[in-house]
C-alpha cells in the first residue's frame, strides 16, 4: 500500500477575530500587487524612453508569461515536497521578496549603474537597455514564485467552507495593492520627498515598491505558522529534474474535468487581460496627449512621469471600483460551496419572522459565482470593444474603470473554485506524524475558529485516525495545492504569449519605429519628430486595437464559463 504523506505541527494564524486572521493570511498580496502596479504603470513608457519600439517592447513583456510558465508549476512542485522547518511556502515567499527588491533597485538606477562603468556612447545605450530588460525578467520570475506560494498558503491553511472567503479576502488585498500602487503613481513624489529616494518619479516608486513588498510578505510570514512535511507520499518522492517535469506534464494531461474547465476559462480571459494590464496606462496617457489640443508632452521635463501619472489616475479609479466590488460582491453572490454540494445549504441564522419572506427572496435571488464570473467577461468585452473609439481622457477613464468589477471577479472566482476542488481531492489521504488524521470541525456560528488553548490563534483539530474521512467533507490539507495552482498559472501565462504575439504584430503594422514623444533624440528613425508624431496620431491607436482583440477573447471566456456551469449542475 502506498505510503501517505505525514506531517508534524498544526497550521495557525495569529489574530483574535476571523477578519484579522484572514487579513494577515492574505496581506502579502498587497505588496505583491503594489509592485505589479508600479511595473505595469512605468515600465512600458520607461522602455520606450530608452529607445525601444513598441513591437520590441511587447517582446520584453514576454517575461511575464515566460516566468509564469516556468516558476508557477516548478515552485509549486518544489514547495509541495519541501521539508523545511520553516514550512513549505514561506521560504519561497521571503526569498522571492528579497530578489524582487534587488531587481527593482537595479531597474530604477540602470542608467547610473551602466554609466559608472561605460562612458557616453552607443554601447552605453545598448547596455542600459539590456540591463533594464534583464532586471524586468528577474523581477517577473521572482514575483511569480512569490505569487504561487502566497496562493498555495491560502489553500493550505483554510478548510473547504472557507476557500471562497479566503479567495474573496485575497481579491480585496489585491485591490488594496492596486489602489495603493496607482495612488502613489498619481502623486508627484519629487515634491514630497525631494531627491531623497531618487531624482525621478520612477526611481522613487521602485524604492517604495521594494519596501512595501518586503513589509507585506514579512507580516504574513510572521502571522502564519505552517505544518511541517515529514515525508511525502510515495508517488511524490523527488528523483531529479526529469521526474519533476514528468509530474507536471502528467498532472496537466490528467486534470479532473472541473479543474480543466477552470483552466480553460482562465486561458481565454487572460488573452483579454494581458493588453489591459500591461498597456492601459500608456494607452490612457497617449489618448490624452493625442486628443487634447492644449496638451504637449514634448514640453515636459519628465515625460515618463507625466504619462505614468495621467494613466495612473484612471487606474486609480479602476482600483477603487475593484476594491468596492471585492468587498461587496461576496455579500450578494452565492457561495460556490452551495453549488458544489448539489443543493445542500450551509447553516444560516433564522431571520425574524417579520422579514423572513424578504430574506428568503433575497437569498434565492443571489446569482451564483459562476453566473457572476460569466457576466464579468461580458462586461469586460463590452468595455474593450469601445476602446478604439475613445477620443478623450474622460472616455478612456470610464472604460478602464468599468473593468474594475470584472477584475475583482477574475481575482476571486478561479481560485475559489480551484481551492475547493483541490481540497476535495486531497483531504482523505493525509495523516499526521503522530498517526492522527487531519480534519476540520465546522461549527454553525464560525467554522473558521476551532477550540484552542489561546483565543488569539486559529488551529486545526486533530482526531483519531479511525474516524471515517468520508464523514468530513470539510477537511483540508492542500497537499497538492502548489502543483494545481502552478498549472492554473500555466493557463494564465500561456495566453500572455498569444497576447504578446498579437501585440507585436499590431504595433509593427500601426506604429513602427521608436516612440516619437518619449524617445530622447531629435530624429526618430530618420524622420523629423513632428512628421512622425503626425503620422502616429492620425492612425488608429495600436494599443486600442490590441484591447479590442482582447475583447473578442473575453467573449470566448464567457462561453467557456457557461459550459462550466453545466458541470456544476450535474448530480
C-alpha positions, 0 to 999 in steps of 0.5 A: 500500500502506498505510503501517505504523506505525514506531517508534524505541527498544526497550521495557525494564524495569529489574530483574535477575530476571523477578519484579522486572521484572514487579513494577515493570511492574505496581506502579502498580496498587497505588496505583491500587487503594489509592485505589479502596479508600479511595473505595469504603470512605468515600465512600458513608457520607461522602455520606450524612453530608452529607445525601444519600439513598441513591437520590441517592447511587447517582446520584453513583456514576454517575461511575464508569461515566460516566468509564469510558465516556468516558476508557477508549476516548478515552485509549486512542485518544489514547495509541495515536497519541501521539508523545511522547518520553516514550512513549505511556502514561506521560504519561497515567499521571503526569498522571492521578496528579497530578489524582487527588491534587488531587481527593482533597485537595479531597474530604477538606477540602470542608467547610473549603474551602466554609466559608472562603468561605460562612458557616453556612447552607443554601447552605453545605450545598448547596455542600459537597455539590456540591463533594464530588460534583464532586471524586468525578467528577474523581477517577473520570475521572482514575483511569480514564485512569490505569487504561487506560494502566497496562493498555495498558503491560502489553500493550505491553511483554510478548510473547504467552507472557507476557500471562497472567503479566503479567495474573496479576502485575497481579491480585496488585498489585491485591490488594496495593492492596486489602489495603493500602487496607482495612488502613489503613481498619481502623486508627484513624489519629487515634491514630497520627498525631494531627491531623497529616494531618487531624482525621478518619479520612477526611481522613487516608486521602485524604492517604495515598491521594494519596501512595501513588498518586503513589509507585506510578505514579512507580516504574513510570514510572521502571522502564519505558522505552517505544518511541517512535511515529514515525508511525502507520499510515495508517488511524490518522492523527488528523483531529479529534474526529469521526474519533476517535469514528468509530474507536471506534464502528467498532472496537466494531461490528467486534470479532473474535468472541473479543474480543466474547465477552470483552466480553460476559462482562465486561458481565454480571459487572460488573452483579454487581460494581458493588453489591459494590464500591461498597456492601459496606462500608456494607452490612457496617457497617449489618448490624452496627449493625442486628443487634447489640443492644449496638451504637449508632452514634448514640453515636459521635463519628465515625460515618463512621469507625466504619462505614468501619472495621467494613466495612473489616475484612471487606474486609480479609479479602476482600483477603487471600483475593484476594491468596492466590488471585492468587498461587496460582491461576496455579500450578494453572490452565492457561495460556490460551496452551495453549488458544489454540494448539489443543493445542500445549504450551509447553516444560516441564522433564522431571520425574524419572522417579520422579514423572513419572506424578504430574506428568503427572496433575497437569498434565492435571488443571489446569482451564483459565482459562476453566473457572476464570473460569466457576466464579468467577461461580458462586461469586460468585452463590452468595455474593450470593444469601445476602446478604439473609439475613445477620443478623450481622457474622460472616455478612456477613464470610464472604460478602464474603470468599468473593468474594475468589477470584472477584475475583482471577479477574475481575482476571486472566482478561479481560485475559489473554485480551484481551492475547493476542488483541490481540497476535495481531492486531497483531504482523505489521504493525509495523516499526521506524524503522530498517526492522527488524521487531519480534519476540520470541525465546522461549527454553525456560528464560525467554522473558521475558529476551532477550540484552542488553548489561546483565543488569539490563534486559529488551529486545526483539530486533530482526531483519531485516525479511525474516524471515517474521512468520508464523514468530513467533507470539510477537511483540508490539507492542500497537499497538492495545492502548489502543483494545481495552482502552478498549472492554473498559472500555466493557463494564465501565462500561456495566453500572455504569449498569444497576447504578446504575439498579437501585440507585436504584430499590431504595433509593427503594422500601426506604429513602427519605429521608436516612440516619437514623444518619449524617445530622447533624440531629435530624429526618430528613425530618420524622420523629423519628430513632428512628421512622425508624431503626425503620422502616429496620431492620425492612425488608429491607436495600436494599443486600442486595437490590441484591447479590442482583440482582447475583447473578442477573447473575453467573449470566448471566456464567457462561453467557456464559463457557461459550459462550466456551469453545466458541470456544476449542475450535474448530480 
